[in-house]
Amino acid sequence: MIQSKHKTALIKMMWDGTEITAGRVFGISNANQYLVELFREKIVKFRWCTDANNPKRRFKLWRIDDFQKAKRYLGGKI
């Protein structure tokens, strides 16, 4: 598993159970690529959501699925 400071930052953002979207993450360019890598490592999962004002607009809400793997990824530093 390749450690990445961006993936570490994303896990820390989601640690308290918060769901995030790639578009709302500041400071990480193209956060979606890191979220997909975490998904492939089976650390996070997503659900589709629609905008209340525009039902045609869909986006993914990401959250931690396996907290044990996430803690191992962080090296137990949380």
Contacts in CASP RR format, 6 or more apart in sequence:
PFRMAT RR
TARGET T0000
AUTHOR 0000-0000-0000
METHOD contacts of the structure
MODEL  1
MIQSKHKTALIKMMWDGTEITAGRVFGISNANQYLVELFREKIVKFRWCT
DANNPKRRFKLWRIDDFQKAKRYLGGKI
1 41 0 8 1.000
1 73 0 8 1.000
3 73 0 8 1.000
4 34 0 8 1.000
4 37 0 8 1.000
6 28 0 8 1.000
6 31 0 8 1.000
6 34 0 8 1.000
7 34 0 8 1.000
7 37 0 8 1.000
7 38 0 8 1.000
7 73 0 8 1.000
8 73 0 8 1.000
8 74 0 8 1.000
9 28 0 8 1.000
10 20 0 8 1.000
10 25 0 8 1.000
10 28 0 8 1.000
10 31 0 8 1.000
10 34 0 8 1.000
10 35 0 8 1.000
10 38 0 8 1.000
10 44 0 8 1.000
10 62 0 8 1.000
11 38 0 8 1.000
11 43 0 8 1.000
11 44 0 8 1.000
11 64 0 8 1.000
11 70 0 8 1.000
11 73 0 8 1.000
11 74 0 8 1.000
12 74 0 8 1.000
12 78 0 8 1.000
13 20 0 8 1.000
13 25 0 8 1.000
14 20 0 8 1.000
14 44 0 8 1.000
14 62 0 8 1.000
14 63 0 8 1.000
14 64 0 8 1.000
15 64 0 8 1.000
15 70 0 8 1.000
15 78 0 8 1.000
17 63 0 8 1.000
17 64 0 8 1.000
18 63 0 8 1.000
19 61 0 8 1.000
19 62 0 8 1.000
19 63 0 8 1.000
20 61 0 8 1.000
20 62 0 8 1.000
20 63 0 8 1.000
21 59 0 8 1.000
21 60 0 8 1.000
21 61 0 8 1.000
21 62 0 8 1.000
22 30 0 8 1.000
22 31 0 8 1.000
22 32 0 8 1.000
22 35 0 8 1.000
22 60 0 8 1.000
22 62 0 8 1.000
23 31 0 8 1.000
23 32 0 8 1.000
23 59 0 8 1.000
25 31 0 8 1.000
28 34 0 8 1.000
35 44 0 8 1.000
35 46 0 8 1.000
35 60 0 8 1.000
35 62 0 8 1.000
38 44 0 8 1.000
38 62 0 8 1.000
39 45 0 8 1.000
39 46 0 8 1.000
39 62 0 8 1.000
41 69 0 8 1.000
41 73 0 8 1.000
42 65 0 8 1.000
42 66 0 8 1.000
42 69 0 8 1.000
43 64 0 8 1.000
43 65 0 8 1.000
43 66 0 8 1.000
43 69 0 8 1.000
43 70 0 8 1.000
43 73 0 8 1.000
44 62 0 8 1.000
44 63 0 8 1.000
44 64 0 8 1.000
44 65 0 8 1.000
44 70 0 8 1.000
45 62 0 8 1.000
45 63 0 8 1.000
45 65 0 8 1.000
46 60 0 8 1.000
46 61 0 8 1.000
46 62 0 8 1.000
46 63 0 8 1.000
47 60 0 8 1.000
47 61 0 8 1.000
47 63 0 8 1.000
48 58 0 8 1.000
48 59 0 8 1.000
48 60 0 8 1.000
48 61 0 8 1.000
49 58 0 8 1.000
49 59 0 8 1.000
49 60 0 8 1.000
49 61 0 8 1.000
50 56 0 8 1.000
50 57 0 8 1.000
50 58 0 8 1.000
50 59 0 8 1.000
51 57 0 8 1.000
51 58 0 8 1.000
51 59 0 8 1.000
64 70 0 8 1.000
71 78 0 8 1.000
END
